[in-house]
């Protein structure tokens, strides 16, 4: 597709529309390149990054969210510093998104209950590990008892994992958009601090 036919090449409103269409689609499309961004948190002395799965994108309320185990090491990092960076890249779209956000940990509340109910019992396996993610082990292990490791459990039995389940909601402060084009790259910043502000950047 030529850049002349791409509406978001030099139009702020179209850029924002494209960004949210990619994020919203990624929530349900397992094949989307924007479904598994890199989440980065911590501080200057202990930055930490990992791939997460996008579970919700809310344009109206300006947030995205993903699921986590409350025992994960990133939870303490977020408590100490709720600011984070989330990096998306789609090779086919030739679009990179760098999102800065403030994280809120939801645990045992209406948000987690709603998300947990929508999580299939097989997917709940991640939260049934005996010890928290990253815990040292004397041997290679999934962390699961054999019953859960072999998917031999009911949805009712999977409810045990809810005590380890949490939702990280990332309230977006800014989105930096980069589009790679042979004709000439384009880069823009959407700042949500105060009134929404658009700025062009040099790619």
FENDAFEN-V546119 format. One record per pair of residues at least 4 apart in sequence whose C-alpha atoms are under 7 Angstrom apart, sorted by sequence separation. I is the first residue (numbers start at 1). J is the second residue. If there is no record, write none. Layout:
BEGIN
i;j
I;J
I;J
END
This chain:
BEGIN
i;j
1;5
2;6
7;11
11;15
12;16
13;17
14;18
15;19
16;20
17;21
18;22
19;23
20;24
21;25
22;26
23;27
25;29
26;30
42;46
43;47
58;62
59;63
73;77
74;78
75;79
76;80
77;81
78;82
90;94
108;112
109;113
110;114
111;115
112;116
113;117
114;118
115;119
119;123
120;124
131;135
144;148
145;149
146;150
147;151
148;152
153;157
154;158
155;159
161;165
181;185
192;196
30;35
42;47
58;63
70;75
90;95
106;111
107;112
108;113
119;124
144;149
147;152
148;153
153;158
180;185
191;196
192;197
3;9
8;14
26;32
41;47
42;48
57;63
58;64
89;95
90;96
106;112
147;153
179;185
180;186
190;196
191;197
7;14
8;15
40;47
41;48
57;64
89;96
179;186
190;197
191;198
26;34
27;35
40;48
41;49
56;64
57;65
88;96
89;97
178;186
179;187
190;198
26;35
40;49
56;65
88;97
178;187
189;198
190;199
8;18
39;49
40;50
55;65
56;66
87;97
88;98
177;187
178;188
189;199
23;34
38;49
39;50
54;65
55;66
87;98
177;188
188;199
189;200
22;34
38;50
39;51
54;66
86;98
87;99
131;143
176;188
177;189
188;200
189;201
38;51
39;52
53;66
85;98
86;99
130;143
176;189
187;200
188;201
37;51
38;52
52;66
85;99
86;100
129;143
130;144
175;189
176;190
187;201
36;51
37;52
85;100
129;144
175;190
187;202
36;52
37;53
84;100
85;101
128;144
174;190
175;191
187;203
36;53
84;101
174;191
186;203
35;53
36;54
83;101
84;102
173;191
174;192
185;203
35;54
83;102
84;103
173;192
82;102
83;103
173;193
82;103
125;148
78;103
178;203
27;54
26;54
27;55
27;56
122;151
128;160
24;57
128;161
23;57
121;155
124;158
127;161
42;77
41;77
42;78
41;78
121;158
124;161
127;164
43;81
127;165
20;59
42;81
41;83
41;84
40;84
41;85
40;85
39;85
40;86
39;86
38;86
39;87
37;86
38;87
37;87
38;88
37;88
34;88
112;166
34;89
112;167
33;89
34;90
33;90
69;127
107;166
72;132
106;166
107;167
71;132
72;133
105;166
106;167
71;133
105;167
106;168
105;168
104;168
105;169
103;168
104;169
103;169
104;170
103;170
102;170
103;171
101;170
102;171
101;171
102;172
101;172
100;172
101;173
99;172
100;173
101;174
100;174
99;174
100;175
99;175
98;175
99;176
97;175
98;176
97;176
98;177
97;177
96;177
97;178
96;178
95;178
96;179
95;179
94;179
95;180
94;180
71;164
70;164
69;164
70;165
69;165
70;166
68;165
69;166
68;166
67;166
68;167
67;167
68;168
66;167
67;168
65;167
66;168
65;168
66;169
65;169
64;169
65;170
63;169
64;170
63;170
64;171
63;171
62;171
63;172
62;172
9;186
12;198
END
